[in-house]
Amino acid sequence: MDKFDRIQQLHRLLSSHRRPVPLRVIAERLECSERNARRIIETMQNVLDAPIEYNREHNGWHYADSPENRFQLPGLWLTGGELQSLTLLLNVLENFGNGLLNRELSLIEKQIHHLLAARGVDPSAFTERIKVLPLGNRQVPGRVFHAVSEALLNRQQLRIHYKSYDQRASERVLSPQHLIFYRENWYLDAWCHLREDLRTFSIARIAKAEVVKARAKRIDKKQLEGHFAQSYGIFAGKPQHQARLRFYPAIAHEIALQQWHPQQRGEWEGGDYLLTIPYGDSRELVQDIMRHLPYIDVESPAELRSEITARLKEALILYDEPNG
């Protein structure tokens, strides 16, 4: 822990305690000797004008100002670990967020890099030595993302021009509920006033979005959780089926370490791993099953097994045809 970290930790320690803190406790929390702890106190008093005083009655140190007007460290003060975590987060946002937040976060990023440099850490090391490789993420127009965010946070309705997966275009008015980053893409959970129901929209498929002055429809939290949280993946809805999947030994142990759904049930049967998942819409589940062939067998329901069989037959027909 360096000097900057110890100043931050001492500030947090004194701010969170109502009674004076003994020097012994301060040294323990700052991971240093009592002599060094006293030097940190003196640095804060002399350099930062922190109103730290010694209380003889309680044999400890405390802020002498009132809790309502508590002393604050000037500027942006974070520990080294927090600065590194934030820098890594900014790096992830830059890669996964398609640059959506770069302009808004550029100022704080400069401050973080300045504070890292003061600690002898080169900010460029994060991009040079830590690689984030987004796969399958779709470009999201900044103007669309900001309109969606504005409507969501201000609880206003949103008018969108949307193109579905099968390229059908429609114009809808939505009451945004949740913005979700899932599998490297952004999605919006919303009440669709056209369908009079809850729907999930891919932000990348929104061609145009504008905030409407009308207040967004409020959906009860339990209703939202019941619709979006109980079923499989992003294609949520009330779970109507239970998929029972058998994974063979080649990948069974790897699958056993993964969470496919919060309410999944897993069990071992010899070297096979059996996974039971609730789902309503099968589209995403089918994609995941196809990715793990031939080491997965759909035991039930029959409809899901038939859907996988149909996909495989279509693929065989395609690949049996001669090229050209």
Stockholm file with secondary structure:
# STOCKHOLM 1.0

chainA/1-324         MDKFDRIQQLHRLLSSHRRPVPLRVIAERLECSERNARRIIETMQNVLDAPIEYNREHNGWHYADSPENRFQLPGLWLTGGELQSLTLLLNVLENFGNGLLNRELSLIEKQIHHLLAARGVDPSAFTERIKVLPLGNRQVPGRVFHAVSEALLNRQQLRIHYKSYDQRASERVLSPQHLIFYRENWYLDAWCHLREDLRTFSIARIAKAEVVKARAKRIDKKQLEGHFAQSYGIFAGKPQHQARLRFYPAIAHEIALQQWHPQQRGEWEGGDYLLTIPYGDSRELVQDIMRHLPYIDVESPAELRSEITARLKEALILYDEPNG
#=GR chainA/1-324 SS CCHHHHHHHHHHHHHHCSSCBCHHHHHHHHTSCHHHHHHHHHHHHHHSCCCEEEETTTTEEEECSCGGGCCCCSSCCCCHHHHHHHHHHHHHHHHHSTTTTHHHHHHHHHHHHHHHHHTTCCTHHHHHHCCCCCCSCCCCCHHHHHHHHHHHHTTEEEEEEEECTTCCEEEEEEEEEEEEEETTEEEEEEEETTTTEEEEEEGGGEEEEEEEEEECCCCCHHHHHHHHTSSSSSSCSSCCEEEEEEECHHHHHHHHTCCSCTTCEEEEETTEEEEEEEESCCHHHHHHHHHTTTSEEEEECHHHHHHHHHHHHHHHHHHHSCCC
#=GC SS_cons         CCHHHHHHHHHHHHHHCSSCBCHHHHHHHHTSCHHHHHHHHHHHHHHSCCCEEEETTTTEEEECSCGGGCCCCSSCCCCHHHHHHHHHHHHHHHHHSTTTTHHHHHHHHHHHHHHHHHTTCCTHHHHHHCCCCCCSCCCCCHHHHHHHHHHHHTTEEEEEEEECTTCCEEEEEEEEEEEEEETTEEEEEEEETTTTEEEEEEGGGEEEEEEEEEECCCCCHHHHHHHHTSSSSSSCSSCCEEEEEEECHHHHHHHHTCCSCTTCEEEEETTEEEEEEEESCCHHHHHHHHHTTTSEEEEECHHHHHHHHHHHHHHHHHHHSCCC
//
